[in-house]
Amino acid sequence: MRVLITGHKGQLGRALHARWPSAVGVDLPEVDITEAGAIDAIVAEHHPDLIMHCAAMTDVDGAARDPQAAYRANGLGTQNVALAAARAGAALAYVSTNEVFDGTKGAPYVEFDTPNPLNPYAASKRAGEWFAANLTRQFYILRTSWLTGRGGRNFVHRIQQLADERGQLSVVTDEVASPTFVEDLADAIVQVVSTGRYGIYHLTNAGYCSRYDYARQILELSGRGHVPVQPITLADYPRPSTPPKFSPLANFAAAALGITLRPWQAALAEFLKG
Ligand SMILES: NC(=O)c1ccc[n+]([C@@H]2O[C@H](COP(=O)([O-])OP(=O)(O)OC[C@H]3O[C@@H](n4cnc5c(N)ncnc54)[C@H](OP(=O)(O)O)[C@@H]3O)[C@@H](O)[C@H]2O)c1
């Protein structure tokens, strides 16, 4: 299978490229998905069977400060990628987010629940889902949450860094989702996109926790268990974006194909062992 990966320098893109070494990878600054001609040219040159679309503006607070930038990259950029996939007859796998849900369900979200994005990042990713589903016939929408990959911009590295710099932390107790590790996610994605069963999939490590509990586990497992963590709420922590409060994703569709991910605690422990 000929694969084209957008955003191949990102956390997930790198993990996927390692699994498809012969894939063609594109990313900024060489290829900007907001330029339709650039993505068209790459697709015309390489004739992929699958476009694995990981590129995105992933700075959630940055998206709240500059929603148009988020809509350009995550919405219109995905429109460009989807149109290129449709023209080439390639399947499209689009990576989306738990944040498309508003967090009010009170239970983990299955693939059949109705999105209701609360913030510009989420709305822009939801726009990307619309383009994937409406401009191509062979698409996978792969929703995930709280991604961590080695060296990436993520909560695990940030908590360790802040603990070392400040010696104490304040972390919210009322934002709950599923930590997910890109090596496990990449394995699951490779399996899902080999099935030809197009549709929506929720792929996260199993289980869920609050940011507070997650931070505590990160500190315990990285030799920083002595660092005090003050529990706070989202109301105490003003930020540009409004995250959904309870947005774990339930893996219903992939589990029906026998594709599951291990509990997040086991993945975190392995990640921190290095
Ligand atoms: N990170 C999470 O917690 C999380 C959670 C749920 C879903 N997701 C989704 O999962 C996917 C992968 O996330 P990730 O954490 O691996 O992201 P990441 O590490 O931020 O990687 C995204 C890559 O896309 C590139 N990119 C941004 N705008 C682009 C453009 N206009 N044209 C081409 N490339 C562009 C970025 O380049 P620069 O670094 O130069 O901007 C970066 O290399 C994204 O679709 C994201 O929305 C992420």
The ligand as a Tripos MOL2 file, in Angstrom:
@<TRIPOS>MOLECULE
LIG
   48    52     1     0     0
SMALL
NO_CHARGES

@<TRIPOS>ATOM
      1 N1         -2.0190   16.2330   20.5800 N.am      1 LIG1
      2 C1         -3.1570   15.7940   21.0940 C.2       1 LIG1
      3 O1         -3.3380   15.7040   22.3220 O.2       1 LIG1
      4 C2         -4.2860   15.3860   20.1680 C.ar      1 LIG1
      5 C3         -5.4890   14.9280   20.7210 C.ar      1 LIG1
      6 C4         -6.5340   14.5350   19.8600 C.ar      1 LIG1
      7 C5         -6.3520   14.6040   18.4880 C.ar      1 LIG1
      8 N2         -5.1830   15.0710   17.9900 N.ar      1 LIG1
      9 C6         -5.0230   15.1280   16.5350 C.3       1 LIG1
     10 O2         -4.0430   14.1650   16.1830 O.3       1 LIG1
     11 C7         -3.2820   14.6060   15.0620 C.3       1 LIG1
     12 C8         -1.8050   14.4910   15.3720 C.3       1 LIG1
     13 O3         -1.5160   15.2410   16.5590 O.3       1 LIG1
     14 P1         -0.0110   15.4350   17.0660 P.3       1 LIG1
     15 O4         -0.0670   15.6120   18.5490 O.co2     1 LIG1
     16 O5          0.8740   14.3950   16.4600 O.co2     1 LIG1
     17 O6          0.3050   16.8710   16.4150 O.3       1 LIG1
     18 P2          1.6730   17.6330   16.3180 P.3       1 LIG1
     19 O7          2.7600   16.9330   17.0620 O.co2     1 LIG1
     20 O8          1.3810   19.0710   16.6100 O.co2     1 LIG1
     21 O9          2.0060   17.4660   14.7550 O.3       1 LIG1
     22 C9          1.2420   18.0980   13.7720 C.3       1 LIG1
     23 C10         2.1630   18.3640   12.6050 C.3       1 LIG1
     24 O10         1.4010   19.0330   11.5690 O.3       1 LIG1
     25 C11         2.1740   20.1180   11.1070 C.3       1 LIG1
     26 N3          1.3290   21.1380   10.5120 N.ar      1 LIG1
     27 C12         0.6190   22.1190   11.1330 C.ar      1 LIG1
     28 N4          0.0160   22.9050   10.2310 N.ar      1 LIG1
     29 C13         0.3690   22.4060    9.0110 C.ar      1 LIG1
     30 C14         0.0950   22.8230    7.6820 C.ar      1 LIG1
     31 N5         -0.6600   23.9030    7.4230 N.pl3     1 LIG1
     32 N6          0.6090   22.1120    6.6550 N.ar      1 LIG1
     33 C15         1.3920   21.0330    6.9060 C.ar      1 LIG1
     34 N7          1.7060   20.5980    8.1250 N.ar      1 LIG1
     35 C16         1.1960   21.2950    9.1820 C.ar      1 LIG1
     36 C17         2.8870   20.6220   12.3470 C.3       1 LIG1
     37 O11         3.9670   21.4690   12.0240 O.3       1 LIG1
     38 P3          4.4130   22.6030   13.0940 P.3       1 LIG1
     39 O12         4.8620   21.8770   14.3120 O.co2     1 LIG1
     40 O13         5.5040   23.3200   12.3640 O.co2     1 LIG1
     41 O14         3.1830   23.4320   13.3450 O.co2     1 LIG1
     42 C18         3.3240   19.2970   12.9790 C.3       1 LIG1
     43 O15         4.5390   18.8190   12.4500 O.3       1 LIG1
     44 C19        -3.7800   16.0210   14.7670 C.3       1 LIG1
     45 O16        -4.7240   15.9560   13.7160 O.3       1 LIG1
     46 C20        -4.4870   16.4550   16.0300 C.3       1 LIG1
     47 O17        -5.5210   17.3960   15.7890 O.3       1 LIG1
     48 C21        -4.1390   15.4420   18.7890 C.ar      1 LIG1
@<TRIPOS>BOND
     1     1     2 1
     2     2     3 2
     3     2     4 1
     4     4     5 ar
     5     4    48 ar
     6     5     6 ar
     7     6     7 ar
     8     7     8 ar
     9     8     9 1
    10     8    48 ar
    11     9    10 1
    12     9    46 1
    13    10    11 1
    14    11    12 1
    15    11    44 1
    16    12    13 1
    17    13    14 1
    18    14    15 2
    19    14    16 1
    20    14    17 1
    21    17    18 1
    22    18    19 2
    23    18    20 1
    24    18    21 1
    25    21    22 1
    26    22    23 1
    27    23    24 1
    28    23    42 1
    29    24    25 1
    30    25    26 1
    31    25    36 1
    32    26    27 ar
    33    26    35 ar
    34    27    28 ar
    35    28    29 ar
    36    29    30 ar
    37    29    35 ar
    38    30    31 1
    39    30    32 ar
    40    32    33 ar
    41    33    34 ar
    42    34    35 ar
    43    36    37 1
    44    36    42 1
    45    37    38 1
    46    38    39 2
    47    38    40 1
    48    38    41 1
    49    42    43 1
    50    44    45 1
    51    44    46 1
    52    46    47 1
@<TRIPOS>SUBSTRUCTURE
     1 LIG1         1 GROUP 0 **** ****
